[in-house]
Amino acid sequence: MLPQEIIHGFGFDKDNPLWKATLILIDASIESEIAYALAKENKGEDRAYHCGRAEALTSFKAVLLNARETVLKDIGRTE
């Protein structure tokens, strides 16, 4: 069972503008980190650093999406 704060926080309607904006910013950040990682001027540890940041952002986005899906399932809603 998830904490009440998570259930309350992620039980919003699908058209929530903050949720949409958050996902847009995370996606833009992931794309930016990938672009930095692929830049030809980056070498070694700089490339690894940006790859790590892209992976961390991708993992964080997955945590948010999974939490939302779990909450919706727990409260009997689907989207």
N, C-alpha and C positions, 0 to 999 in steps of 0.2 A: 504494500500500500504506500502510495506516495504521500509526502507531507501535504498538509492542507494549503500551505503557501504555493506549492507547485500546482495543485489541483485548481486553486482559485486563479492563479496567475496565467495558466495555460488553457483555461476553459472559455476563452473568448470566441466571438463569432469569426468566421473565416475571412471576412472583409476588413478585419482590424488593420488600420493604416500603420500602426507602430510595428506590427508583425511583418507586414509587407516591406516596410522601410528597413527593418532589421535584416531581413533576408537579402534585400538588394545590396545593402552595405557589406554584408559578409561575402556575398558572391563577388562584388567588386574588389574586395580586399584579397580574396583568393586569386582572382585573375591578375591582380597587380603583383602579388608575390610570385606567381608562376612566370610572369613576364620578366621580373627581376632575375629569377633563377635561370631563365633561358638567355638572358642578355649575354652577348659574346664577351663583353668586358669583365664579367664576373668569373672568377676562378675559385677553385677549391672550397675553402671554408665559407666564402661569401655565397657561393651557389648552394652549399649544404644548408646554410643559415636560412636562405629564402625558401628552400624546399621544406625545411622543418616548419617554418611559419605557415606555409600553404597547407601542409598536412595538419597542423594544429587547428587552423581555422576550419578546415574541412571536417575534422573530428568534432569540433565544437558545434558546427552547424548540424551534424548528425545527432548530437546529444539533444539539441533544441527540438529538432523535428521528431525524434523518438519520444521525448517527454510530452510533446503536444499530442502525438498519436496515442500514447498511453493514457493520457488524461481524457481525451475524447472517448476512448474505449471504455474507460472506467465510469464515466458519467453517462454512457449510453448514447453518445452522439457520433455521427459519421459525417465526413465532408469529402 
